[in-house]
Amino acid sequence: MQTKSTTILSAVFAMQVFLLSGCSSDRPQADAGIRPDDPLAQYWNDAVAKRFREPAPQGSTAVASAIELSEKYARLSEEAAVLKQQNQDFAAKNQQLKEQTAALETQLQQAHKELAEANDLLIEMRIELNNWKSNILGFREEIREAETAQLEALLRILKVLGGQVQAETAAGADTGPAVASVTNPDKP
């Protein structure tokens, strides 16, 4: 039994020596390449030290912190539900806007097509109007000459039939040939 206690005692002593030799601050830190005077190393050491400290007692008990945490959970759950509902509303609105956009795009394409057809028709009508104008204005003088020829032929027919023809010019109008007036000799 004494050998067993001696073995245990020597093992405990060896562990203490081993642990104390590993924690010595005289040894340079070569494992991570961090110098002790580096501000990052100092921050890291402070952060590691704070992790293992117990929080300062603020007079709150486990029940009070559990109540506080449950209130926070309830509040955050309500916020999450509101945000989830907003997300669903936005998704529905987004889908509605996509459908509306698709409908408007088809209407826009139809309007572009109709506009192009209307422009083509307008151009064609303008060309036809210009052709008609040139035809009418070009034949105006020919039409006047044809009408004058008809009137002269009628005057000759009337002379042949025995009517008296008196040539009178239109007063104040020099635009055309003399206008003849026909009088019937049978009437007094």
Buried (B, 14 or more C-beta within 10 A) or exposed (E): EEEEEEEEEEEEEEEEEEEEEEEEEEEEEEEEEBEEEEEEBEEEEEEEEEEEEEEEEEEEEEEEEEEEEEEEEEEEEEEEEEEEEEEEEEEEEEEEEEEEEEEEEEEEEEEEEEEEEEEEEEEEEEEEEEEEEEEEEEEEEEEEEEEEEEBEEEBEEBEEEEBEEEEEEEEEEEEEEEEBEEEEEEEE
